[in-house]
Amino acid sequence: MTSGIHEFTAKELFSAYSRRELSPVHVTEHSLARISSWERRINALYRVDEAGALEAARASEARWRAGKPLSRLDGVPLTIKENIHTRGDPTPVGTRANEDAAPQPHDAPPAARLREAGGVILGKTTMPDYGMLSSGLSSLHGVTRNPWRAKLNPSGSSSGAAAAAAARYAPLHLGTDIGGSVRLPATHCGVFSLKPSLGRVPIHPPYMGRVAGPITRTVADAALMMEILARPDVRDYTSLPFQEISLRELNFKALRIGVLLDMGVGLPVQKDVRETAEAAGNALAAAGCTVEPMRSFLSAEMLDGICRFFEARSYEEVSRLPEARRRKVLPFILEWCSWRAPHFTGTDVMRAYHAVLAMREAAVAATAAYDFVISPCSPVASYSAEAASPSGEPRNALAHIAFTVPFSMSEQPAAAINWRASADGLPLGIQVVGRRFDDAGVLSLCQRIETLRPAQPAWPE
């Protein structure tokens, strides 16, 4: 049993701990050994806390022996994205400009909940500069690579989390998303992720569209994480009233599902990607759902509005840096946020903000007739590990987020789930979007999708 510990899900570890067939210490040692063997290839972790992880595992083992586990995640190894504050660790947000960042005195809400639940934090995962790239490229962390093929990009900005999940460092990984940052890397790495409704998972500091969400190999494990992550924290003034997150049976004959294959703006949708979303829609129709094609609701003005908003936000942050520190920021990021943002007027910024609000309204209105929407996550199936974005163009850096960013701004829950493998063995996933606040519904549909999709390829080794 122990030779394949990395294959265990969190749900399976809970059962094994309950039956005393495995110990948290042995599982943690196995995870640390796996990290050691894989890191030279994929560079998914910024920090590995071997001593802290083993200390937490020993405490968990004592609780299991006493029959008093703290939760169903007690003793389960996990990783946390670098930009989520964890006590005693610096948070440089992926950039060399902050390479001297001081250790954080407190856990952010999601990290606090996982630690309180007895989760064993193995370390912090990598991310690109300021989290503003869909790439594993970072001026501080270097290049994070896709476990399926090291020459390819894991996407981002939760790049290390998704790569660590596909390499099976642990069953559970925590990322963040403001425009697609858990969904895009999940789809490129062939794993599952949930971008919760805004406020479902308390976070600090809160920001428009910013959420923390699980990245796992199975839907059931993501649901286990959400049971813990959704617990209240007064530090997040945007947080929703607490709601239990539990999987449920769905009546497929009562479900109306929209299939959105082309946004009409941003990067063109590749044939493999489009056909994957079509196949998922056809499978749901065969299972009894009412499935209808959807037209795009996104305009070029809306997409450019969110690009301008992100550029202005990042330029304001970068412009406050002393010149010596500014030179340490990834050049791609500097050009991206500086080519037009310095010339924005207050009117320009407000127009961009209004375009974002129009995007939000359009997304909610377009999806209101459906219980769920199926679409691609990323318009492209793969790109080079050294690329800063799928387009490779600093002045068109976010052209690939047309399917994901509207549902960040509309605050709707949205998941990425793998559907099949391409002809050359790479993951091809879809996005599943639900109505606002129906996180449990999205998880429940995705769990059913796991039973409908084609046989999945073996994980990379």
N, C-alpha and C positions, 0 to 999 in steps of 0.2 A: 504493500500500500504506500509506503513512504517515498518510493522512488519517483512517483508521479504527483507529489504534493502540489506542484505548480499548476496542475490541471484542476485542482479543487476549486469550486466556487465558494463564495462566502456562505451560502446556504448549506453546502456540503460540509464545510468546516464546522459550522455550528452543530450539525448532526454528529460529526466525528468527535468533537469535544464533549458533547452530551454523553456519548457512549464510551468516552475515555479511550478511544482508539488513536487519537492524536493529541499532542500537547501544543499549546501556543508557542512554547520555547522552540520545540523542534521545527514547527512550521516557519517560525521567524528565521531561524538559522538557515533553513532551506531557501527562503526568499532572499536573504542576504547573499547566499552563495550564487543564486541565479543572477542577481544584479551584478555580482563580480564577473561572472562569465559573459554577460551580454553587453556591459557598458562600453567596452572598447569599440563595439560595433555600432551602437545606436546613440549613445550619449543622451540618455533620457533624464538623468538625475543631476540636479545642481548640488545637492548635499545628501549624503547618506549618514544617518544617525544610528550607527550600529549599537553603540552603548545604550542610547535612549530606547531603541527598539527592543533590545534584549531585556532591559529593566522593566519595560511595560509588559513584555511577554511573560516574565516571571511573576509579576503581580497578577496578571490574568490567570496564569496557571494555578496560582494559590486560590483564586476565587472559584475556579472550576472544581478544584479538589474539595472545596468547602460547600459546593453546590449553590454558590451565590454569584453567578455571572451578572454583570451589569446590564447586558442587553444581548440581542442575537448577533451583535458584531464584536462581542468581547473576545479579544485574542486574535481577531482577524487582521492580517497585515494590510496596510494601505499606504498610498502616497498622496501628497497634497501639493498643488501647484504653487510655484515660488511666490506669486503675488498675494497669496492668502496668508495673512500674518499668523505665524506660529511662535509661541513663546521661546525665546532664546535664539531665534534664527533671524538673520538680516533679510530684508525684502528689497532687493535692488531692481525689481521689475525688469529683469532681462537685459539691462544696459550697463556698459562699462562706466557710463557717467556716474553711476551709483555704486561702483565696486567697493566703496568704503562704507556702505550703509551699516548702521548700527543694528545690533540684535533687537528684536521686538520684545517689549515687556509682557505682552498679553497675546493670547490666542484670539483671532477673529471668530465671529460666531460659528461658522461651519466647522472650523478646526476644533473649537471648544466642544461642540456637540459630539464630534467623533472621539475626542479624547475622553470625555465624560462617559461615553458608551463602552470604553475599554478597548477601542481600536488601537492597533499597534502601528504607529507612524514610522515608516521605514526611512522617509526622507522627503525632500522637496524636488518637484519636477521642473524641467527647463521650460522657458518661454522666450519669445522674441522681444526686442526692445519695446518697452512700454505696452506690450500686448497688442500692438497695432499692426501686426502682420499675420497673414494666414500662412505661416512658414515656421520651420524649425531653426531659422537663422537668427543668431543673437550675437551682438558685439561682446557680450560677457560670457555666454555659455558655449559659443561655437555653433556647430551644426548638429542638430538632432536629426536622426535618420529614421526612415520607415523600416520596421522589422521585416516586412514582406519582401522588401528589396532595398538594400542600403543606399543605392544611388538615387532613390526617390524620396520625396518630401513627405513627412507625416502630416503636413499642414499645421495650422495653429489657430489661436495662440496657445491653446492647451496642448502643445506639441509633445512635450515630454510625458504628459499624463496618458495620452492616447498610445504613444509608442510603448510605454511601460505596460499598458494593458494588453496590447497585442503580443508583447514578449513574455507576458504572464509573470511579471515580477510579483504581482499580488492580485487578489480578486477585485480590489476596490481602489478607485482613483478619483480625486476631486479636482475639477477644473473650474474655470470661469468663462462666461460668455456675455458679450455685449453686441455682437453682430454675426456670430456664428462660431465662436471660439471653442465650444465643446462639440458642436455638431460637425464642423468641417474636418477636424482631425479624426473624429470617430469614423466618419465615412471613408477617409483615406486609409485608415488603419484597420478597417473591418470590424470595429467594436461597436458597442452600444453607448449612447449618451442621451441624457435628458437635459434640455434647457427648461427649467421650471418656469411657471408663471412668475412674473416679477413680484417679489415679496413673499413667495412661498418658502424660500430658504433665506432666513435672515442673514444679512451680510453687512460688513462695515469696512470702509465707508460705503454707503449706498450711492448709486448714481443712476441716471436715466438708462434703463435697459440692462444694467449690470446684474448678473445673477451668478450664483455658484451652482454647479450641478454634477451629478455622478457620471463617471465613465467606467464601464464594466464590460465583461464579456457576455453577460446574460441580463435579460430584463428583470428577472427575479432579484438579482443582486442589487440592481439600481433601486428597486422598490424597497429593499431592506435599508439601503442608505438613506432614502427619502424619509423613512420612518423616523430616523434620527435627525437628519438635517433640517427637517421642517419644524422642529421644536422651537418655541419662542425665544427671542432675545431682544431686550428693550433698546439695544444700541441701533437697531435698524428701524428708523421712523417710517419706512415704506412697507414694513412687513405686514402680511395678511393675518387675519385671525387664524389661530392654529386649527388645522384640519388633519385628521388621520388620512394617511395615504395607503390605500390597500387595493390590491388587484381584485378585479371582479369579472364575472362572466358577462360577455356582451351578446346581445341578440342580433346576430348579423342581418337577419331579415328586416330588422327595424332601422338599420344604419344607412345613412346617406353619405356617400364619400365623394369628394371632388378630387379630380386628378389634374394637377397643374404641371404641364410639361415644358412650358417655355415662358419666361418672364418678358421676353421681347426686348430687354435692355441688358447691358452688361455683356460678359463673354458669351459667345454662342454655346449652346448645349451640345456636347459631343454625342454621337450616335449611340454608343454603348450606354451612356448615362441616361439618355432619353428612353431607350428600350428597356432599361432596368425599371424605371418608374412605371412604364406602360405594363410591364409584366406583373408588377405588384398590384396594380389596379385590376388587371384581368383576373388575378388569383382571388382577390377580394370579391369580385363580381361572381366568380364561379362558386365562392363559398356562401353566396346569398345576399351580399350587400348590394344596394343600389349605387352604382358607380357612374359618375357623369364627368365629362371633360369640363375643365374650368378655363376661362380666359384670364389673361394677365390683368392685374389691377395696378401694376407699378409703371410709373412714367419715368422717362429719363430725368426729368426735373426732380422727382422725388429721390432717385438714387443719387443724383449729384448733390442734392440737399444734405443727405446724411454724410456724403464724402466731405463736403465743405465744413459741416459741423465737426466731424472728427479731426479734420485738418486744423481748424481753428483751436480746438481743445488741445491738441498735441503741440501746436506751435506756441501757444501760451505757456505750456509747461517747459518746453525746450528753451524758449527765449529767456526764461528766468535763470538759466544755468550760466555760470561764468564761462568765458570763452574756452578755457582749457578743458573744462568738463564737457562742453558742447561738442568739442572735436572728437570725443570718445563715443558719441552716439553713432549707431550704424548709419553710414552715408545715405543709404536708401531712405531711411526714416527722415533724415534731415531734409533731403530734397522733397520727399513726399509732403511734409508739413510746411515747407517754406516756399514752394514755388508760387503760391498765390495767396496763402493766408496772411502774410504781412501787409497785403494791400486791401484786405477786407475792411469795409466800413461797418459801423453798427447796423446799418440797414442791410448789408450783405448777410451778416450773421443772423439777423432776425428772419430774413427771407429763407435762409437755410433751415432755421428752426421751424418755420411754418411749413416748409416742404416735408420735414420729418413728421409733423403732426398730421399733414395730409396723408402721408404714407400709412401712419397708424390707423387713421379713420378708414382708408381704403381697404386695408388688410382685414379689419374687423367686419366691414360691410361685405366684402367679397366672400368671406368664409362663413358668414352667418347662416347661410342656407344648409350648411353641411355639419354633420357630427364631427367629421375629421377630413383632413386634406392630405393627399399624398403628392409629393414632388421630389425632384432631385434635391440633394444638399448642395453639392458643388457642381458646376457645369462641366468640369473636367475630371477625368479619371485619375490622372497622375501628372507630376511635374518634377523637375530636378531638385535634389536635396539642397543644392547650393542656391536655388532661386529664392528671392525675397517674397515673391508672390507668383500666382499662376501667369499673370500677364508679363511679369518682369519689368514693368514700366512704373517708375515712381509717380508719374503724373496720371496714372490710371491704375493705381495700386489695388483698389477695392472693387474692380469690375466683376469679380467672381462671387460677391456676397448678395446678389439680387434675390436668391431664394431664401436666404437665412435672415438677413437684417430686418425685413419688414416685420417678422414675427418676434424679433427682439423689441422693436419699438411698439408693437401692438400689445406686448406683454402676454402673449399666448404661449402655452406650453408647446414645445416642439422637440421631437426626438430624432436622432439618427440611428438607423439600424441597417446592418448589412443585409443585402438580398441574395447576391450570388457572386461568383468569381468571373472575371473576364477570361477571354481565351488564353491570355498569358498568365493567368493565376492571380491577378490583383483583385482586391475587394471592390465591389460596386454596391453602393448603398442607396437608401432613400431617406427622405424626411417625412415624418408623420406629425401633423399639426392638429391641435385640438382647440376647442373653445376656451376662452379665458377661464382660468381657475380649475379646469378639468385635467389636472396632472394625472390623476388616477386613471382617467379614461384613456389618455395617451399611452400610459404604461400597460394598461390592460389590452389595448389593441395591438401594441407591439409584442406582447407575450403571445398573442394568437398568431401574429405574423411569423414568429419563430417556428410555428408548426406548419405554416403554409409555404414557406420559401424553399427553394431547392436545397439539396444537401450541401452543407458548408464544407469548404476545404479545411484540411488539417492546419492548425496554427503553425506559424513559422518556427523553425528550429535552427 
